[in-house]
Amino acid sequence: MNEFDPKTFAARLKALREERGMDQDKLAASSGVNKTTIARYETCRSTPRIDVAIQLARTLDCSLDVLTGVVPLAVA
């Protein structure tokens, strides 16, 4: 099993957010996560709890596997 890579998560979070046409404010409002926290996730200064990661994946309409890098973006 692959280990969680915070850098991959950070890059995926930002890429998926931008792909969906969302800025950090919109993602924060839609997911219930503070904008500052979103910024910290995207810059690898913090990693989310599993419940928060699940909520972000739901908000971004993707699986947790896609968001965490288990599945390549091309497959998503």
Backbone bond lengths (Angstrom), bond angles and torsions (degrees), N, CA, C in turn:
res aa  C-N    CA-C-N  psi(-1)  N-CA   C-N-CA  omega(-1)  CA-C   N-CA-C  phi
1 M - - - 1.452 - - 1.526 109.40 -
2 N 1.303 116.69 141.33 1.453 121.60 179.89 1.521 110.71 -74.20
3 E 1.331 115.37 146.43 1.455 120.44 174.44 1.520 108.96 -82.36
4 F 1.327 115.14 151.60 1.461 120.41 175.91 1.515 109.07 -66.02
5 D 1.318 116.66 129.20 1.462 121.92 178.22 1.521 108.64 -113.92
6 P 1.340 117.73 107.94 1.461 120.56 -178.77 1.528 113.91 -56.73
7 K 1.336 116.71 -33.08 1.472 119.69 -179.74 1.531 110.80 -67.42
8 T 1.320 116.04 -40.32 1.464 119.85 177.64 1.522 109.83 -65.53
9 F 1.325 117.04 -44.85 1.463 120.68 178.25 1.530 110.21 -57.67
10 A 1.325 117.10 -47.78 1.466 121.91 -178.74 1.532 111.14 -58.87
11 A 1.323 115.88 -46.72 1.466 120.86 -179.06 1.524 110.97 -65.48
12 R 1.332 116.95 -42.58 1.461 120.89 179.73 1.520 111.49 -65.57
13 L 1.319 116.51 -42.90 1.464 120.17 179.82 1.528 110.29 -57.78
14 K 1.312 116.46 -48.38 1.461 120.57 -179.63 1.532 111.25 -65.30
15 A 1.330 116.92 -45.76 1.465 120.69 -178.21 1.531 111.21 -62.62
16 L 1.324 117.44 -44.69 1.466 120.59 -179.53 1.525 111.08 -67.40
17 R 1.323 116.40 -39.77 1.471 120.46 177.68 1.523 110.20 -60.29
18 E 1.324 116.80 -48.24 1.467 121.07 -179.59 1.521 110.98 -66.09
19 E 1.332 117.47 -39.48 1.468 121.69 178.60 1.529 110.96 -60.44
20 R 1.320 115.91 -33.28 1.471 120.60 179.11 1.525 112.60 -85.97
21 G 1.333 116.67 3.85 1.462 120.98 177.69 1.522 113.44 71.87
22 M 1.306 116.69 28.80 1.459 121.27 -178.14 1.522 110.33 -107.23
23 D 1.327 115.43 142.93 1.452 118.38 168.16 1.528 107.21 -95.82
24 Q 1.310 117.22 176.31 1.463 120.02 -177.59 1.520 111.51 -61.91
25 D 1.321 117.54 -36.06 1.472 120.79 178.38 1.526 111.20 -60.50
26 K 1.317 116.71 -46.22 1.463 120.30 -177.83 1.523 111.16 -66.94
27 L 1.328 117.21 -42.78 1.462 119.82 177.67 1.523 110.17 -61.98
28 A 1.310 116.41 -42.29 1.461 120.44 179.28 1.528 110.83 -61.08
29 A 1.314 116.91 -48.10 1.461 120.96 -178.95 1.527 111.45 -64.70
30 S 1.309 117.13 -39.47 1.464 121.50 -177.29 1.524 113.16 -73.89
31 S 1.321 116.63 -28.93 1.464 120.25 -175.77 1.524 113.91 -102.12
32 G 1.316 116.30 -12.63 1.462 119.21 -178.09 1.520 113.17 80.18
33 V 1.321 115.95 16.81 1.463 121.58 179.06 1.524 107.68 -107.44
34 N 1.306 117.24 137.47 1.462 122.67 -179.19 1.533 110.99 -59.91
35 K 1.333 117.02 141.71 1.468 121.45 -179.20 1.529 111.58 -58.36
36 T 1.312 117.19 -39.90 1.462 120.75 178.70 1.524 110.67 -62.16
37 T 1.311 115.95 -36.80 1.456 120.57 178.36 1.525 110.81 -67.47
38 I 1.339 117.16 -41.60 1.471 120.91 175.59 1.528 109.30 -57.68
39 A 1.310 117.27 -46.27 1.470 121.57 179.51 1.525 110.60 -60.73
40 R 1.316 117.68 -40.47 1.469 121.41 178.89 1.527 110.78 -65.56
41 Y 1.334 117.59 -38.44 1.463 120.44 176.51 1.521 110.59 -64.15
42 E 1.326 116.58 -43.78 1.468 120.89 -176.28 1.522 113.32 -70.77
43 T 1.315 117.41 -19.44 1.461 120.56 179.12 1.529 111.59 -106.84
44 C 1.314 116.02 11.60 1.464 122.36 175.56 1.533 113.11 64.90
45 R 1.297 117.12 23.27 1.460 119.63 177.90 1.524 111.48 -90.27
46 S 1.328 116.00 -7.99 1.457 121.48 179.13 1.526 108.19 -158.12
47 T 1.318 116.70 156.37 1.460 121.42 174.49 1.527 108.26 -126.76
48 P 1.319 116.23 146.16 1.468 119.04 -175.09 1.528 113.40 -79.99
49 R 1.311 114.70 155.90 1.461 120.10 167.27 1.523 106.85 -67.13
50 I 1.318 117.17 161.33 1.466 121.08 -176.88 1.523 111.59 -60.09
51 D 1.330 119.00 -39.52 1.458 120.30 -179.51 1.527 111.74 -64.91
52 V 1.313 116.33 -34.08 1.464 120.62 178.19 1.532 109.86 -72.70
53 A 1.323 116.86 -41.24 1.468 120.51 177.75 1.526 110.43 -61.30
54 I 1.320 117.13 -40.53 1.469 120.88 177.54 1.525 110.25 -62.90
55 Q 1.321 117.46 -43.30 1.467 120.79 179.41 1.530 110.71 -64.00
56 L 1.312 117.30 -40.51 1.469 120.26 177.69 1.525 110.57 -63.52
57 A 1.323 117.31 -43.02 1.466 120.92 178.29 1.531 110.39 -61.03
58 R 1.317 116.81 -44.08 1.470 119.97 178.14 1.522 111.15 -61.35
59 T 1.311 116.02 -44.37 1.462 120.58 -179.34 1.526 110.79 -63.39
60 L 1.314 116.40 -37.17 1.466 121.16 179.82 1.528 112.57 -86.21
61 D 1.330 116.62 2.38 1.462 123.13 178.13 1.531 111.50 54.53
62 C 1.331 114.39 51.18 1.457 120.23 176.55 1.523 108.34 -143.47
63 S 1.306 115.55 169.17 1.464 118.99 177.64 1.529 109.67 -82.16
64 L 1.306 114.19 161.22 1.455 119.53 174.89 1.526 110.03 -64.53
65 D 1.319 117.06 -32.49 1.466 120.95 176.42 1.526 111.60 -60.84
66 V 1.302 116.67 -40.63 1.470 120.38 178.21 1.524 109.54 -67.65
67 L 1.313 116.54 -47.28 1.463 120.75 -176.87 1.520 112.00 -63.24
68 T 1.310 117.89 -35.21 1.464 120.30 -177.99 1.528 114.07 -91.06
69 G 1.323 117.06 -6.26 1.461 120.10 175.71 1.510 115.47 94.15
70 V 1.332 118.00 7.73 1.462 120.71 177.02 1.535 109.99 -67.79
71 V 1.325 115.53 -36.67 1.458 122.35 179.34 1.535 108.11 -110.23
72 P 1.306 118.48 132.77 1.465 120.93 178.58 1.533 111.81 -59.69
73 L 1.315 116.52 147.01 1.467 121.12 178.31 1.522 111.63 -59.53
74 A 1.310 117.83 -34.15 1.458 121.19 -178.57 1.528 111.28 -61.08
75 V 1.319 117.03 -29.58 1.455 122.07 179.61 1.524 109.98 -77.14
76 A 1.336 115.05 -31.90 1.465 119.97 -178.96 1.462 107.99 -67.11
